[in-house]
Amino acid sequence: MENDKKLNELLLSWENTYKKGQLTLWIFMALQESKKYVDEIKNFIEKKSDGTISCEEQSLYRALRKYEHIDVLTYDLKEGNKGPDRKYYYLTNLGQELFNQFVNRNIKLFYSTEIKNILKLNEQ
Amino acid sequence: MKTITPYLLKFTLTATVLTIIFRYFLSYGIENQFGIIITISAVTYGLLMFASGWYFGRKDGEYLPIYDVGFRFHLTTYLIHNGISLLWIGLGFGSKYENLNVSIMVAIYWGIFLLIHFVFFLWARKNSINNLDKEDIFE
């Protein structure tokens, strides 16, 4: 019982640290799939991460503004159901190249047989 | 330009209004030799400018963390304060005791400090991409 509590606390602590820095990857993955507006990006992240990554709209808007500022994404304006036009974000060529290189250098290594064996992913 | 953000524009508007009000009371105080009005208007102007710079600067950082070590707000303040002061006296709104040369000297001396600030801004740009701090781009 005591060990379970400690394990849970350690897991939460590790996850909190691990999740920092994940938002960019999830936003890029959402936009890799298709053009999306803010609510769709938010829903994609929460659904595809099984709720482990939650993002507040303010953080999302701030991140999108920054990525737009450094030219890795841009948007098309399209009419929404009501209210002002929606910004449908998508990756620019620079953003696409950045995403590809990031995945090659940091994500693909998890899919080598050696690492998969260490992670015991093949047994599951 | 991408570095002209909504909060910088709001600060510009606030600074313009505050400077015009300040100039009015300063000239009124000088014209009528009211030391108390000159002192109160200068102190109030200084405090309100500082407060608005603090408020809009913080909001601006939350909106888009542009890494300029405060240079955009300093440059804006410089242009507005000195622009309005020179126009105020140049167009004859100042008191008869005010001299255009004093305002020109203020702009020159302040300009030297602005230039030093600009050097720090150029130095800070080395650590930025499109004016955003490299350490603060990705989340």
HADDOCK unambig.tbl for C-alpha pairs under 7 A between the chains (distance, minus, plus):
assign (segid A and resid 20 and name CA) (segid B and resid 139 and name CA) 6.83 0.50 0.50
assign (segid A and resid 21 and name CA) (segid B and resid 138 and name CA) 6.92 0.50 0.50
assign (segid A and resid 21 and name CA) (segid B and resid 139 and name CA) 4.58 0.50 0.50
assign (segid A and resid 22 and name CA) (segid B and resid 139 and name CA) 6.61 0.50 0.50
assign (segid A and resid 23 and name CA) (segid B and resid 139 and name CA) 5.51 0.50 0.50
assign (segid A and resid 24 and name CA) (segid B and resid 138 and name CA) 6.07 0.50 0.50
assign (segid A and resid 24 and name CA) (segid B and resid 139 and name CA) 5.49 0.50 0.50
assign (segid A and resid 62 and name CA) (segid B and resid 63 and name CA) 6.24 0.50 0.50
assign (segid A and resid 62 and name CA) (segid B and resid 64 and name CA) 6.79 0.50 0.50
assign (segid A and resid 65 and name CA) (segid B and resid 64 and name CA) 6.93 0.50 0.50
assign (segid A and resid 66 and name CA) (segid B and resid 64 and name CA) 6.44 0.50 0.50
assign (segid A and resid 66 and name CA) (segid B and resid 137 and name CA) 6.60 0.50 0.50
assign (segid A and resid 70 and name CA) (segid B and resid 130 and name CA) 5.79 0.50 0.50
